[in-house]
Amino acid sequence: QEVTSLTIGSLAKAGGVGVETVRFYQRRGLLAEPERPNQNGVRRYGRDDLRYLRFIRMAQKAGFSLTEIGELLALDATA
């Protein structure tokens, strides 16, 4: 499956987490929630979403808190 068009399930699998973990990160503001293309449309995630998800997991393993990870991601977004 192309990295620029992942469902939440595919994104979670590629990032080595569960779907609920992706949703948790979205609620915490660490990952963006893409727009639905229409009422019944499936949200699609891209390459940057996967990059952020993998970064979050690596940073957690390195001992960073979710708050610290959010600050690091904010720095990337301003660059």
C-alpha positions, -999 to +999 in steps of 0.1 A: +000+000+000+013+034-009+027+055+020+008+086+009-027+070+013-029+049+045-061+041+065-058+044+103-053+006+105-025+006+079-009+036+096-010+018+130+004-014+116+032+004+098+040+023+130+040-008+151+011+003+173-026-003+176-054+019+162-064+030+197-028+043+202-031+064+171-064+078+183-048+085+217-019+104+201-045+124+181-064+133+213-031+144+229-024+166+199+007+147+188-008+135+155-032+154+133-065+139+123-070+142+086-102+155+071-128+131+058-131+136+020-170+133+024-196+121+048-188+084+043-152+089+033-123+072+050-096+094+064-062+090+047-029+094+063+004+102+045+041+099+048+045+127+074+019+111+096+039+078+096+071+097+102+056+114+132+041+082+145+075+064+143+092+094+159+068+094+188+074+057+194+112+061+193+112+091+216+090+072+241+115+043+240+143+069+246+125+080+278+108+113+266+074+121+281+044+127+258+046+164+268+083+166+258+075+148+225+048+173+218+073+201+223+098+184+199+071+179+173+061+216+176+097+226+169+097+205+137+064+221+126+079+256+129+111+247+109 
